[in-house]
């Protein structure tokens, strides 16, 4: 592997970086810290010399250097009031007003630094040609930049379009400018952060390389999730904020944060909802007790339960009314399971494993039925169904599969990419059952797989040595997250994407009647 060149303008910055690398036992042969000098003119000269030496070392006879990899590390000034001395800024883009360089892998490095215990913000960095004076911060911040330095833009020319990152540890802020009594303390705090950040640069370099990315298709939102999100958006449009939502509308942190910003308030129980408020029930469904409580309190409710979950509730009621003991195959504590069990608590038993089947005690062994959580792994559930059939040969199941089309398709798709991938990344939140099942499905296919809420959750060590990365996304994960992951990987080297399509989906569910009438469709 070629060594990473880390450019540091000042001697103290170079020393802090070297100390951090030495403390992590990273050899010079892996990461080389180069002192490049103060200000844009020295930075430009150093960039030319780094590029010339790369050309001489690896591409003799070429007039221009090919893409390399480059990191810039040093202290910088904050433009955003949210930044504090000692914080670390990872540049998403660097511009001096003439040249703009994108640093697409910034979220990957930012996540790594956060896990190392640093306070990290990602955003644009401005390179200027002199120290920022009092009163000039606001003008620079108006360009969108969150931090400022004097070297990054010209230095990044040495990367010649190859992977590049910029890490600036904040030494001064608009409230404590560079020439102020706090200068020394600010500088010490920034250099400490820089030292702490240095080892992550070596991990970033080890992850650099071209990759093929296999995109599992179908992926991301299913019809039930799209409908549930639209229901909250329409409720906000029709009633105004706040609209209360019992439990997370779907199990995804990004979706929940976006709706919170729009005015939704997520609560765990109806007791947290004020009298007279509007409440949406989540896509996972609720038990009859919850509906009864809402009616008792005259809350205006809209039900976003996915119709495929509602179908399982109806089956539970029907089997229970016919005198069956209903074994619900699912995971304890999941909201969907709690809602379904609540339909006929006296006639239902949760079965999480084959061992649980032995504990079933039906009054009549000829009257046993089974149902399933909609987001189970098909192979896992079929083993339990077989065990129920072995113990109760007359056991009966649902008319059509309870594991929904979206879960099934996404599991087939992740299995298809896992076979070809060195690593599978599944976009989804930790509390998303269907996303977790995708991770398990990929791992059962023999490929290491990880669940990530976004690119910042990807650990650089996972990527080192991989040439084919598969990406899948759970039914509650926004499609944009997959795009963000691909963009971040492209910041590490050339990426070729390929869609691996195992099914096409055209399922759509109508809106609840109360919203449809008001929306006029
Ligand atoms: S995963 Fe299946 S059951 Fe759950 S919301 Fe989507 S379509 Fe409905």
Boltz pocket constraint, residues with backbone or C-beta under 6 A from the ligand:
constraints:
  - pocket:
      binder: B
      contacts: [[A, 222], [A, 223], [A, 224], [A, 225], [A, 283], [A, 306], [A, 307], [A, 308], [A, 309], [A, 374], [A, 375], [A, 404], [A, 405], [A, 406], [A, 407], [A, 434], [A, 475]]
      max_distance: 6.0
